[in-house]
Amino acid sequence: MLSAPQAEYTRELLSAIPRPAHLPAHGAPVAEAVRILYGGSVKSSNVAALMAKPDVDGALIGGASLDPDEFVGIVRFRMHPPELVS
C-alpha cells in the first residue's frame, strides 16, 4: 500500500502536468486523449491506491509481471478490499 506521503507525491507530480500542454500542435481533443501511466513501483499491494488517483490513467508493470501471483493481483486490483484504497 502507498504511504500517505507517497500517494500525495504521486498526485502532485501527475497533476502538475497540464494535459493540454502534452500535444499543443494537435489541439485540445488530442491532448485530452493522452493517457498518463504511472511507472513507479507498482505492486498488488499499492495498485488500487494508485489507480484511485484522478490523474493516473494506468500503470506500467515491470518486474512484478514476472511473478504470476503478483501480476494476477495487479490485474485484479478492482477486487481489492476498499480499506486498501487510500
PDB file of N, CA, C and O in Angstrom:
ATOM      1  N   MET A   1       0.841  -1.164   0.000  1.00  0.00           N
ATOM      2  CA  MET A   1       0.000   0.000   0.000  1.00  0.00           C
ATOM      3  C   MET A   1       0.895   1.238   0.000  1.00  0.00           C
ATOM      4  O   MET A   1       1.967   1.241   0.604  1.00  0.00           O
ATOM      5  N   LEU A   2       0.446   2.274  -0.676  1.00  0.00           N
ATOM      6  CA  LEU A   2       1.205   3.514  -0.674  1.00  0.00           C
ATOM      7  C   LEU A   2       1.070   4.205   0.670  1.00  0.00           C
ATOM      8  O   LEU A   2       0.000   4.223   1.278  1.00  0.00           O
ATOM      9  N   SER A   3       2.177   4.770   1.117  1.00  0.00           N
ATOM     10  CA  SER A   3       2.077   5.592   2.320  1.00  0.00           C
ATOM     11  C   SER A   3       1.409   6.899   1.921  1.00  0.00           C
ATOM     12  O   SER A   3       1.355   7.233   0.737  1.00  0.00           O
ATOM     13  N   ALA A   4       0.908   7.627   2.883  1.00  0.00           N
ATOM     14  CA  ALA A   4       0.261   8.913   2.593  1.00  0.00           C
ATOM     15  C   ALA A   4       1.215   9.855   1.853  1.00  0.00           C
ATOM     16  O   ALA A   4       0.800  10.489   0.882  1.00  0.00           O
ATOM     17  N   PRO A   5       2.482   9.969   2.279  1.00  0.00           N
ATOM     18  CA  PRO A   5       3.397  10.845   1.536  1.00  0.00           C
ATOM     19  C   PRO A   5       3.634  10.390   0.095  1.00  0.00           C
ATOM     20  O   PRO A   5       3.734  11.220  -0.809  1.00  0.00           O
ATOM     21  N   GLN A   6       3.724   9.065  -0.125  1.00  0.00           N
ATOM     22  CA  GLN A   6       3.919   8.561  -1.489  1.00  0.00           C
ATOM     23  C   GLN A   6       2.704   8.878  -2.354  1.00  0.00           C
ATOM     24  O   GLN A   6       2.851   9.306  -3.499  1.00  0.00           O
ATOM     25  N   ALA A   7       1.520   8.673  -1.817  1.00  0.00           N
ATOM     26  CA  ALA A   7       0.294   8.946  -2.568  1.00  0.00           C
ATOM     27  C   ALA A   7       0.194  10.421  -2.897  1.00  0.00           C
ATOM     28  O   ALA A   7      -0.165  10.779  -4.019  1.00  0.00           O
ATOM     29  N   GLU A   8       0.500  11.275  -1.950  1.00  0.00           N
ATOM     30  CA  GLU A   8       0.424  12.721  -2.189  1.00  0.00           C
ATOM     31  C   GLU A   8       1.466  13.148  -3.215  1.00  0.00           C
ATOM     32  O   GLU A   8       1.175  13.954  -4.099  1.00  0.00           O
ATOM     33  N   TYR A   9       2.682  12.612  -3.102  1.00  0.00           N
ATOM     34  CA  TYR A   9       3.734  12.932  -4.072  1.00  0.00           C
ATOM     35  C   TYR A   9       3.304  12.529  -5.479  1.00  0.00           C
ATOM     36  O   TYR A   9       3.486  13.291  -6.429  1.00  0.00           O
ATOM     37  N   THR A  10       2.739  11.342  -5.613  1.00  0.00           N
ATOM     38  CA  THR A  10       2.277  10.864  -6.924  1.00  0.00           C
ATOM     39  C   THR A  10       1.202  11.781  -7.475  1.00  0.00           C
ATOM     40  O   THR A  10       1.238  12.149  -8.649  1.00  0.00           O
ATOM     41  N   ARG A  11       0.244  12.151  -6.635  1.00  0.00           N
ATOM     42  CA  ARG A  11      -0.836  13.029  -7.068  1.00  0.00           C
ATOM     43  C   ARG A  11      -0.284  14.391  -7.499  1.00  0.00           C
ATOM     44  O   ARG A  11      -0.669  14.914  -8.545  1.00  0.00           O
ATOM     45  N   GLU A  12       0.612  14.961  -6.699  1.00  0.00           N
ATOM     46  CA  GLU A  12       1.187  16.262  -7.021  1.00  0.00           C
ATOM     47  C   GLU A  12       1.984  16.208  -8.321  1.00  0.00           C
ATOM     48  O   GLU A  12       1.869  17.093  -9.170  1.00  0.00           O
ATOM     49  N   LEU A  13       2.777  15.178  -8.463  1.00  0.00           N
ATOM     50  CA  LEU A  13       3.610  15.038  -9.655  1.00  0.00           C
ATOM     51  C   LEU A  13       2.756  14.956 -10.917  1.00  0.00           C
ATOM     52  O   LEU A  13       3.007  15.665 -11.892  1.00  0.00           O
ATOM     53  N   LEU A  14       1.755  14.093 -10.892  1.00  0.00           N
ATOM     54  CA  LEU A  14       0.935  13.906 -12.084  1.00  0.00           C
ATOM     55  C   LEU A  14      -0.007  15.072 -12.343  1.00  0.00           C
ATOM     56  O   LEU A  14      -0.287  15.389 -13.499  1.00  0.00           O
ATOM     57  N   SER A  15      -0.497  15.711 -11.296  1.00  0.00           N
ATOM     58  CA  SER A  15      -1.396  16.838 -11.515  1.00  0.00           C
ATOM     59  C   SER A  15      -0.642  18.068 -12.002  1.00  0.00           C
ATOM     60  O   SER A  15      -1.252  19.008 -12.509  1.00  0.00           O
ATOM     61  N   ALA A  16       0.683  18.070 -11.851  1.00  0.00           N
ATOM     62  CA  ALA A  16       1.492  19.195 -12.313  1.00  0.00           C
ATOM     63  C   ALA A  16       1.670  19.188 -13.829  1.00  0.00           C
ATOM     64  O   ALA A  16       2.162  20.161 -14.400  1.00  0.00           O
ATOM     65  N   ILE A  17       1.278  18.114 -14.472  1.00  0.00           N
ATOM     66  CA  ILE A  17       1.413  18.015 -15.925  1.00  0.00           C
ATOM     67  C   ILE A  17       0.086  18.422 -16.554  1.00  0.00           C
ATOM     68  O   ILE A  17      -0.857  17.631 -16.568  1.00  0.00           O
ATOM     69  N   PRO A  18       0.001  19.648 -17.076  1.00  0.00           N
ATOM     70  CA  PRO A  18      -1.262  20.055 -17.696  1.00  0.00           C
ATOM     71  C   PRO A  18      -1.485  19.296 -18.999  1.00  0.00           C
ATOM     72  O   PRO A  18      -0.674  19.386 -19.920  1.00  0.00           O
ATOM     73  N   ARG A  19      -2.559  18.565 -19.073  1.00  0.00           N
ATOM     74  CA  ARG A  19      -2.811  17.733 -20.248  1.00  0.00           C
ATOM     75  C   ARG A  19      -2.807  18.517 -21.563  1.00  0.00           C
ATOM     76  O   ARG A  19      -2.218  18.036 -22.531  1.00  0.00           O
ATOM     77  N   PRO A  20      -3.421  19.680 -21.652  1.00  0.00           N
ATOM     78  CA  PRO A  20      -3.376  20.377 -22.932  1.00  0.00           C
ATOM     79  C   PRO A  20      -1.965  20.725 -23.399  1.00  0.00           C
ATOM     80  O   PRO A  20      -1.753  20.993 -24.581  1.00  0.00           O
ATOM     81  N   ALA A  21      -1.007  20.722 -22.487  1.00  0.00           N
ATOM     82  CA  ALA A  21       0.369  21.046 -22.879  1.00  0.00           C
ATOM     83  C   ALA A  21       1.071  19.869 -23.542  1.00  0.00           C
ATOM     84  O   ALA A  21       2.119  20.052 -24.161  1.00  0.00           O
ATOM     85  N   HIS A  22       0.516  18.665 -23.426  1.00  0.00           N
ATOM     86  CA  HIS A  22       1.178  17.494 -23.981  1.00  0.00           C
ATOM     87  C   HIS A  22       1.363  17.583 -25.491  1.00  0.00           C
ATOM     88  O   HIS A  22       2.454  17.335 -26.005  1.00  0.00           O
ATOM     89  N   LEU A  23       0.319  17.928 -26.183  1.00  0.00           N
ATOM     90  CA  LEU A  23       0.352  17.924 -27.645  1.00  0.00           C
ATOM     91  C   LEU A  23      -0.235  19.226 -28.211  1.00  0.00           C
ATOM     92  O   LEU A  23      -1.251  19.193 -28.905  1.00  0.00           O
ATOM     93  N   PRO A  24       0.395  20.364 -27.920  1.00  0.00           N
ATOM     94  CA  PRO A  24      -0.195  21.636 -28.340  1.00  0.00           C
ATOM     95  C   PRO A  24      -0.379  21.756 -29.852  1.00  0.00           C
ATOM     96  O   PRO A  24      -1.300  22.436 -30.303  1.00  0.00           O
ATOM     97  N   ALA A  25       0.458  21.126 -30.620  1.00  0.00           N
ATOM     98  CA  ALA A  25       0.341  21.221 -32.073  1.00  0.00           C
ATOM     99  C   ALA A  25      -0.879  20.491 -32.610  1.00  0.00           C
ATOM    100  O   ALA A  25      -1.310  20.744 -33.735  1.00  0.00           O
ATOM    101  N   HIS A  26      -1.440  19.584 -31.813  1.00  0.00           N
ATOM    102  CA  HIS A  26      -2.551  18.756 -32.269  1.00  0.00           C
ATOM    103  C   HIS A  26      -3.888  19.158 -31.669  1.00  0.00           C
ATOM    104  O   HIS A  26      -4.917  18.577 -32.013  1.00  0.00           O
ATOM    105  N   GLY A  27      -3.892  20.146 -30.776  1.00  0.00           N
ATOM    106  CA  GLY A  27      -5.134  20.646 -30.213  1.00  0.00           C
ATOM    107  C   GLY A  27      -5.574  19.934 -28.952  1.00  0.00           C
ATOM    108  O   GLY A  27      -5.062  18.873 -28.595  1.00  0.00           O
ATOM    109  N   ALA A  28      -6.547  20.554 -28.283  1.00  0.00           N
ATOM    110  CA  ALA A  28      -7.045  20.062 -27.002  1.00  0.00           C
ATOM    111  C   ALA A  28      -7.651  18.664 -27.071  1.00  0.00           C
ATOM    112  O   ALA A  28      -7.394  17.870 -26.166  1.00  0.00           O
ATOM    113  N   PRO A  29      -8.445  18.308 -28.092  1.00  0.00           N
ATOM    114  CA  PRO A  29      -9.028  16.962 -28.095  1.00  0.00           C
ATOM    115  C   PRO A  29      -7.972  15.856 -28.078  1.00  0.00           C
ATOM    116  O   PRO A  29      -8.145  14.842 -27.400  1.00  0.00           O
ATOM    117  N   VAL A  30      -6.902  16.045 -28.807  1.00  0.00           N
ATOM    118  CA  VAL A  30      -5.834  15.036 -28.828  1.00  0.00           C
ATOM    119  C   VAL A  30      -5.099  15.045 -27.493  1.00  0.00           C
ATOM    120  O   VAL A  30      -4.786  13.986 -26.947  1.00  0.00           O
ATOM    121  N   ALA A  31      -4.825  16.230 -26.967  1.00  0.00           N
ATOM    122  CA  ALA A  31      -4.124  16.325 -25.682  1.00  0.00           C
ATOM    123  C   ALA A  31      -4.938  15.679 -24.577  1.00  0.00           C
ATOM    124  O   ALA A  31      -4.376  15.000 -23.717  1.00  0.00           O
ATOM    125  N   GLU A  32      -6.237  15.872 -24.580  1.00  0.00           N
ATOM    126  CA  GLU A  32      -7.095  15.270 -23.559  1.00  0.00           C
ATOM    127  C   GLU A  32      -7.154  13.747 -23.691  1.00  0.00           C
ATOM    128  O   GLU A  32      -7.432  13.053 -22.713  1.00  0.00           O
ATOM    129  N   ALA A  33      -6.898  13.230 -24.878  1.00  0.00           N
ATOM    130  CA  ALA A  33      -6.940  11.784 -25.103  1.00  0.00           C
ATOM    131  C   ALA A  33      -5.655  11.089 -24.644  1.00  0.00           C
ATOM    132  O   ALA A  33      -5.624   9.863 -24.538  1.00  0.00           O
ATOM    133  N   VAL A  34      -4.597  11.855 -24.372  1.00  0.00           N
ATOM    134  CA  VAL A  34      -3.332  11.275 -23.919  1.00  0.00           C
ATOM    135  C   VAL A  34      -3.531  10.703 -22.518  1.00  0.00           C
ATOM    136  O   VAL A  34      -4.104  11.362 -21.651  1.00  0.00           O
ATOM    137  N   ARG A  35      -3.067   9.502 -22.303  1.00  0.00           N
ATOM    138  CA  ARG A  35      -3.200   8.831 -21.013  1.00  0.00           C
ATOM    139  C   ARG A  35      -1.878   8.904 -20.255  1.00  0.00           C
ATOM    140  O   ARG A  35      -0.806   8.706 -20.826  1.00  0.00           O
ATOM    141  N   ILE A  36      -1.977   9.191 -18.961  1.00  0.00           N
ATOM    142  CA  ILE A  36      -0.812   9.274 -18.092  1.00  0.00           C
ATOM    143  C   ILE A  36      -0.692   7.944 -17.351  1.00  0.00           C
ATOM    144  O   ILE A  36      -1.598   7.547 -16.619  1.00  0.00           O
ATOM    145  N   LEU A  37       0.431   7.264 -17.550  1.00  0.00           N
ATOM    146  CA  LEU A  37       0.667   5.969 -16.912  1.00  0.00           C
ATOM    147  C   LEU A  37       1.706   6.124 -15.815  1.00  0.00           C
ATOM    148  O   LEU A  37       2.758   6.729 -16.021  1.00  0.00           O
ATOM    149  N   TYR A  38       1.402   5.577 -14.659  1.00  0.00           N
ATOM    150  CA  TYR A  38       2.343   5.587 -13.546  1.00  0.00           C
ATOM    151  C   TYR A  38       3.353   4.467 -13.782  1.00  0.00           C
ATOM    152  O   TYR A  38       2.962   3.328 -14.037  1.00  0.00           O
ATOM    153  N   GLY A  39       4.617   4.770 -13.702  1.00  0.00           N
ATOM    154  CA  GLY A  39       5.643   3.780 -13.981  1.00  0.00           C
ATOM    155  C   GLY A  39       6.576   3.522 -12.824  1.00  0.00           C
ATOM    156  O   GLY A  39       7.681   3.015 -13.017  1.00  0.00           O
ATOM    157  N   GLY A  40       6.147   3.863 -11.620  1.00  0.00           N
ATOM    158  CA  GLY A  40       6.975   3.603 -10.443  1.00  0.00           C
ATOM    159  C   GLY A  40       6.834   2.156 -10.010  1.00  0.00           C
ATOM    160  O   GLY A  40       6.564   1.272 -10.823  1.00  0.00           O
ATOM    161  N   SER A  41       7.017   1.932  -8.752  1.00  0.00           N
ATOM    162  CA  SER A  41       6.934   0.578  -8.206  1.00  0.00           C
ATOM    163  C   SER A  41       5.471   0.196  -8.021  1.00  0.00           C
ATOM    164  O   SER A  41       4.854   0.552  -7.017  1.00  0.00           O
ATOM    165  N   VAL A  42       4.921  -0.524  -8.983  1.00  0.00           N
ATOM    166  CA  VAL A  42       3.527  -0.948  -8.932  1.00  0.00           C
ATOM    167  C   VAL A  42       3.478  -2.386  -8.437  1.00  0.00           C
ATOM    168  O   VAL A  42       4.104  -3.280  -9.007  1.00  0.00           O
ATOM    169  N   LYS A  43       2.720  -2.590  -7.362  1.00  0.00           N
ATOM    170  CA  LYS A  43       2.571  -3.920  -6.759  1.00  0.00           C
ATOM    171  C   LYS A  43       1.096  -4.170  -6.504  1.00  0.00           C
ATOM    172  O   LYS A  43       0.287  -3.243  -6.541  1.00  0.00           O
ATOM    173  N   SER A  44       0.751  -5.408  -6.246  1.00  0.00           N
ATOM    174  CA  SER A  44      -0.643  -5.717  -5.930  1.00  0.00           C
ATOM    175  C   SER A  44      -1.084  -4.995  -4.665  1.00  0.00           C
ATOM    176  O   SER A  44      -2.270  -4.716  -4.491  1.00  0.00           O
ATOM    177  N   SER A  45      -0.149  -4.693  -3.790  1.00  0.00           N
ATOM    178  CA  SER A  45      -0.485  -4.026  -2.531  1.00  0.00           C
ATOM    179  C   SER A  45      -0.705  -2.523  -2.674  1.00  0.00           C
ATOM    180  O   SER A  45      -1.277  -1.908  -1.774  1.00  0.00           O
ATOM    181  N   ASN A  46      -0.263  -1.905  -3.789  1.00  0.00           N
ATOM    182  CA  ASN A  46      -0.453  -0.460  -3.925  1.00  0.00           C
ATOM    183  C   ASN A  46      -1.201  -0.044  -5.189  1.00  0.00           C
ATOM    184  O   ASN A  46      -1.500   1.139  -5.356  1.00  0.00           O
ATOM    185  N   VAL A  47      -1.508  -0.976  -6.076  1.00  0.00           N
ATOM    186  CA  VAL A  47      -2.120  -0.603  -7.356  1.00  0.00           C
ATOM    187  C   VAL A  47      -3.500   0.025  -7.177  1.00  0.00           C
ATOM    188  O   VAL A  47      -3.842   0.963  -7.897  1.00  0.00           O
ATOM    189  N   ALA A  48      -4.291  -0.466  -6.244  1.00  0.00           N
ATOM    190  CA  ALA A  48      -5.627   0.100  -6.049  1.00  0.00           C
ATOM    191  C   ALA A  48      -5.543   1.560  -5.611  1.00  0.00           C
ATOM    192  O   ALA A  48      -6.305   2.398  -6.092  1.00  0.00           O
ATOM    193  N   ALA A  49      -4.625   1.864  -4.707  1.00  0.00           N
ATOM    194  CA  ALA A  49      -4.452   3.247  -4.256  1.00  0.00           C
ATOM    195  C   ALA A  49      -3.946   4.136  -5.387  1.00  0.00           C
ATOM    196  O   ALA A  49      -4.387   5.278  -5.520  1.00  0.00           O
ATOM    197  N   LEU A  50      -3.032   3.627  -6.197  1.00  0.00           N
ATOM    198  CA  LEU A  50      -2.531   4.406  -7.332  1.00  0.00           C
ATOM    199  C   LEU A  50      -3.633   4.687  -8.341  1.00  0.00           C
ATOM    200  O   LEU A  50      -3.787   5.817  -8.804  1.00  0.00           O
ATOM    201  N   MET A  51      -4.393   3.663  -8.679  1.00  0.00           N
ATOM    202  CA  MET A  51      -5.426   3.816  -9.703  1.00  0.00           C
ATOM    203  C   MET A  51      -6.597   4.662  -9.215  1.00  0.00           C
ATOM    204  O   MET A  51      -7.395   5.132 -10.026  1.00  0.00           O
ATOM    205  N   ALA A  52      -6.712   4.863  -7.910  1.00  0.00           N
ATOM    206  CA  ALA A  52      -7.766   5.719  -7.365  1.00  0.00           C
ATOM    207  C   ALA A  52      -7.449   7.194  -7.548  1.00  0.00           C
ATOM    208  O   ALA A  52      -8.330   8.037  -7.384  1.00  0.00           O
ATOM    209  N   LYS A  53      -6.212   7.518  -7.882  1.00  0.00           N
ATOM    210  CA  LYS A  53      -5.819   8.912  -8.074  1.00  0.00           C
ATOM    211  C   LYS A  53      -6.405   9.441  -9.379  1.00  0.00           C
ATOM    212  O   LYS A  53      -6.324   8.766 -10.405  1.00  0.00           O
ATOM    213  N   PRO A  54      -6.992  10.632  -9.359  1.00  0.00           N
ATOM    214  CA  PRO A  54      -7.665  11.149 -10.552  1.00  0.00           C
ATOM    215  C   PRO A  54      -6.736  11.407 -11.733  1.00  0.00           C
ATOM    216  O   PRO A  54      -7.185  11.403 -12.880  1.00  0.00           O
ATOM    217  N   ASP A  55      -5.453  11.630 -11.473  1.00  0.00           N
ATOM    218  CA  ASP A  55      -4.530  11.940 -12.564  1.00  0.00           C
ATOM    219  C   ASP A  55      -3.759  10.734 -13.073  1.00  0.00           C
ATOM    220  O   ASP A  55      -2.865  10.881 -13.907  1.00  0.00           O
ATOM    221  N   VAL A  56      -4.086   9.549 -12.587  1.00  0.00           N
ATOM    222  CA  VAL A  56      -3.425   8.324 -13.041  1.00  0.00           C
ATOM    223  C   VAL A  56      -4.408   7.553 -13.909  1.00  0.00           C
ATOM    224  O   VAL A  56      -5.474   7.148 -13.446  1.00  0.00           O
ATOM    225  N   ASP A  57      -4.042   7.354 -15.168  1.00  0.00           N
ATOM    226  CA  ASP A  57      -4.911   6.648 -16.111  1.00  0.00           C
ATOM    227  C   ASP A  57      -4.569   5.172 -16.252  1.00  0.00           C
ATOM    228  O   ASP A  57      -5.375   4.391 -16.759  1.00  0.00           O
ATOM    229  N   GLY A  58      -3.390   4.791 -15.810  1.00  0.00           N
ATOM    230  CA  GLY A  58      -2.970   3.406 -15.947  1.00  0.00           C
ATOM    231  C   GLY A  58      -1.608   3.225 -15.312  1.00  0.00           C
ATOM    232  O   GLY A  58      -1.062   4.156 -14.719  1.00  0.00           O
ATOM    233  N   ALA A  59      -1.059   2.028 -15.436  1.00  0.00           N
ATOM    234  CA  ALA A  59       0.231   1.730 -14.830  1.00  0.00           C
ATOM    235  C   ALA A  59       1.067   0.881 -15.777  1.00  0.00           C
ATOM    236  O   ALA A  59       0.553   0.040 -16.514  1.00  0.00           O
ATOM    237  N   LEU A  60       2.353   1.124 -15.733  1.00  0.00           N
ATOM    238  CA  LEU A  60       3.308   0.283 -16.456  1.00  0.00           C
ATOM    239  C   LEU A  60       3.852  -0.719 -15.453  1.00  0.00           C
ATOM    240  O   LEU A  60       4.446  -0.336 -14.445  1.00  0.00           O
ATOM    241  N   ILE A  61       3.652  -1.982 -15.724  1.00  0.00           N
ATOM    242  CA  ILE A  61       4.068  -3.019 -14.785  1.00  0.00           C
ATOM    243  C   ILE A  61       5.413  -3.585 -15.233  1.00  0.00           C
ATOM    244  O   ILE A  61       5.560  -4.064 -16.357  1.00  0.00           O
ATOM    245  N   GLY A  62       6.369  -3.520 -14.347  1.00  0.00           N
ATOM    246  CA  GLY A  62       7.708  -4.014 -14.667  1.00  0.00           C
ATOM    247  C   GLY A  62       7.955  -5.384 -14.074  1.00  0.00           C
ATOM    248  O   GLY A  62       7.328  -6.368 -14.466  1.00  0.00           O
ATOM    249  N   GLY A  63       8.876  -5.439 -13.126  1.00  0.00           N
ATOM    250  CA  GLY A  63       9.292  -6.697 -12.530  1.00  0.00           C
ATOM    251  C   GLY A  63       8.170  -7.488 -11.879  1.00  0.00           C
ATOM    252  O   GLY A  63       8.238  -8.715 -11.809  1.00  0.00           O
ATOM    253  N   ALA A  64       7.140  -6.802 -11.401  1.00  0.00           N
ATOM    254  CA  ALA A  64       6.021  -7.510 -10.764  1.00  0.00           C
ATOM    255  C   ALA A  64       5.321  -8.438 -11.748  1.00  0.00           C
ATOM    256  O   ALA A  64       4.655  -9.389 -11.338  1.00  0.00           O
ATOM    257  N   SER A  65       5.467  -8.170 -13.040  1.00  0.00           N
ATOM    258  CA  SER A  65       4.816  -9.026 -14.040  1.00  0.00           C
ATOM    259  C   SER A  65       5.513 -10.385 -14.170  1.00  0.00           C
ATOM    260  O   SER A  65       4.968 -11.305 -14.780  1.00  0.00           O
ATOM    261  N   LEU A  66       6.703 -10.510 -13.604  1.00  0.00           N
ATOM    262  CA  LEU A  66       7.439 -11.774 -13.687  1.00  0.00           C
ATOM    263  C   LEU A  66       6.976 -12.783 -12.641  1.00  0.00           C
ATOM    264  O   LEU A  66       7.273 -13.973 -12.744  1.00  0.00           O
ATOM    265  N   ASP A  67       6.251 -12.303 -11.640  1.00  0.00           N
ATOM    266  CA  ASP A  67       5.709 -13.165 -10.592  1.00  0.00           C
ATOM    267  C   ASP A  67       4.220 -13.355 -10.891  1.00  0.00           C
ATOM    268  O   ASP A  67       3.441 -12.417 -10.721  1.00  0.00           O
ATOM    269  N   PRO A  68       3.813 -14.536 -11.327  1.00  0.00           N
ATOM    270  CA  PRO A  68       2.417 -14.746 -11.736  1.00  0.00           C
ATOM    271  C   PRO A  68       1.391 -14.341 -10.680  1.00  0.00           C
ATOM    272  O   PRO A  68       0.380 -13.723 -11.014  1.00  0.00           O
ATOM    273  N   ASP A  69       1.628 -14.676  -9.422  1.00  0.00           N
ATOM    274  CA  ASP A  69       0.673 -14.330  -8.370  1.00  0.00           C
ATOM    275  C   ASP A  69       0.581 -12.816  -8.175  1.00  0.00           C
ATOM    276  O   ASP A  69      -0.505 -12.264  -8.000  1.00  0.00           O
ATOM    277  N   GLU A  70       1.721 -12.169  -8.209  1.00  0.00           N
ATOM    278  CA  GLU A  70       1.759 -10.708  -8.063  1.00  0.00           C
ATOM    279  C   GLU A  70       1.052 -10.039  -9.244  1.00  0.00           C
ATOM    280  O   GLU A  70       0.282  -9.096  -9.062  1.00  0.00           O
ATOM    281  N   PHE A  71       1.315 -10.527 -10.432  1.00  0.00           N
ATOM    282  CA  PHE A  71       0.714  -9.940 -11.625  1.00  0.00           C
ATOM    283  C   PHE A  71      -0.806 -10.106 -11.621  1.00  0.00           C
ATOM    284  O   PHE A  71      -1.536  -9.173 -11.958  1.00  0.00           O
ATOM    285  N   VAL A  72      -1.276 -11.280 -11.243  1.00  0.00           N
ATOM    286  CA  VAL A  72      -2.722 -11.505 -11.160  1.00  0.00           C
ATOM    287  C   VAL A  72      -3.335 -10.552 -10.128  1.00  0.00           C
ATOM    288  O   VAL A  72      -4.427 -10.026 -10.342  1.00  0.00           O
ATOM    289  N   GLY A  73      -2.643 -10.334  -9.022  1.00  0.00           N
ATOM    290  CA  GLY A  73      -3.125  -9.393  -8.013  1.00  0.00           C
ATOM    291  C   GLY A  73      -3.236  -7.980  -8.549  1.00  0.00           C
ATOM    292  O   GLY A  73      -4.153  -7.244  -8.184  1.00  0.00           O
ATOM    293  N   ILE A  74      -2.309  -7.594  -9.414  1.00  0.00           N
ATOM    294  CA  ILE A  74      -2.353  -6.263 -10.031  1.00  0.00           C
ATOM    295  C   ILE A  74      -3.505  -6.182 -11.017  1.00  0.00           C
ATOM    296  O   ILE A  74      -4.278  -5.224 -11.004  1.00  0.00           O
ATOM    297  N   VAL A  75      -3.616  -7.179 -11.861  1.00  0.00           N
ATOM    298  CA  VAL A  75      -4.678  -7.181 -12.876  1.00  0.00           C
ATOM    299  C   VAL A  75      -6.058  -7.136 -12.227  1.00  0.00           C
ATOM    300  O   VAL A  75      -6.980  -6.515 -12.755  1.00  0.00           O
ATOM    301  N   ARG A  76      -6.190  -7.782 -11.103  1.00  0.00           N
ATOM    302  CA  ARG A  76      -7.485  -7.852 -10.414  1.00  0.00           C
ATOM    303  C   ARG A  76      -7.610  -6.787  -9.324  1.00  0.00           C
ATOM    304  O   ARG A  76      -8.315  -6.997  -8.337  1.00  0.00           O
ATOM    305  N   PHE A  77      -6.939  -5.656  -9.489  1.00  0.00           N
ATOM    306  CA  PHE A  77      -6.903  -4.657  -8.431  1.00  0.00           C
ATOM    307  C   PHE A  77      -8.276  -4.164  -8.015  1.00  0.00           C
ATOM    308  O   PHE A  77      -8.450  -3.756  -6.867  1.00  0.00           O
ATOM    309  N   ARG A  78      -9.246  -4.186  -8.897  1.00  0.00           N
ATOM    310  CA  ARG A  78     -10.586  -3.704  -8.540  1.00  0.00           C
ATOM    311  C   ARG A  78     -11.265  -4.627  -7.529  1.00  0.00           C
ATOM    312  O   ARG A  78     -12.274  -4.256  -6.929  1.00  0.00           O
ATOM    313  N   MET A  79     -10.725  -5.799  -7.344  1.00  0.00           N
ATOM    314  CA  MET A  79     -11.290  -6.743  -6.375  1.00  0.00           C
ATOM    315  C   MET A  79     -10.703  -6.539  -4.977  1.00  0.00           C
ATOM    316  O   MET A  79     -11.141  -7.180  -4.022  1.00  0.00           O
ATOM    317  N   HIS A  80      -9.709  -5.644  -4.851  1.00  0.00           N
ATOM    318  CA  HIS A  80      -9.077  -5.417  -3.560  1.00  0.00           C
ATOM    319  C   HIS A  80     -10.082  -4.801  -2.597  1.00  0.00           C
ATOM    320  O   HIS A  80     -10.921  -3.998  -3.007  1.00  0.00           O
ATOM    321  N   PRO A  81     -10.007  -5.165  -1.338  1.00  0.00           N
ATOM    322  CA  PRO A  81     -10.916  -4.579  -0.347  1.00  0.00           C
ATOM    323  C   PRO A  81     -10.781  -3.060  -0.299  1.00  0.00           C
ATOM    324  O   PRO A  81      -9.677  -2.534  -0.433  1.00  0.00           O
ATOM    325  N   PRO A  82     -11.901  -2.345  -0.106  1.00  0.00           N
ATOM    326  CA  PRO A  82     -11.872  -0.875  -0.099  1.00  0.00           C
ATOM    327  C   PRO A  82     -10.884  -0.281   0.909  1.00  0.00           C
ATOM    328  O   PRO A  82     -10.352   0.806   0.680  1.00  0.00           O
ATOM    329  N   GLU A  83     -10.631  -0.980   2.021  1.00  0.00           N
ATOM    330  CA  GLU A  83      -9.708  -0.421   3.013  1.00  0.00           C
ATOM    331  C   GLU A  83      -8.280  -0.323   2.491  1.00  0.00           C
ATOM    332  O   GLU A  83      -7.462   0.382   3.082  1.00  0.00           O
ATOM    333  N   LEU A  84      -7.959  -1.012   1.397  1.00  0.00           N
ATOM    334  CA  LEU A  84      -6.617  -0.906   0.817  1.00  0.00           C
ATOM    335  C   LEU A  84      -6.474   0.318  -0.066  1.00  0.00           C
ATOM    336  O   LEU A  84      -5.353   0.702  -0.402  1.00  0.00           O
ATOM    337  N   VAL A  85      -7.561   0.931  -0.444  1.00  0.00           N
ATOM    338  CA  VAL A  85      -7.512   2.122  -1.289  1.00  0.00           C
ATOM    339  C   VAL A  85      -7.498   3.334  -0.389  1.00  0.00           C
ATOM    340  O   VAL A  85      -8.453   3.591   0.343  1.00  0.00           O
ATOM    341  N   SER A  86      -6.400   4.082  -0.447  1.00  0.00           N
ATOM    342  CA  SER A  86      -6.304   5.267   0.404  1.00  0.00           C
ATOM    343  C   SER A  86      -6.466   6.528  -0.400  1.00  0.00           C
ATOM    344  O   SER A  86      -6.413   7.625   0.156  1.00  0.00           O
TER     345      SER A  86
END
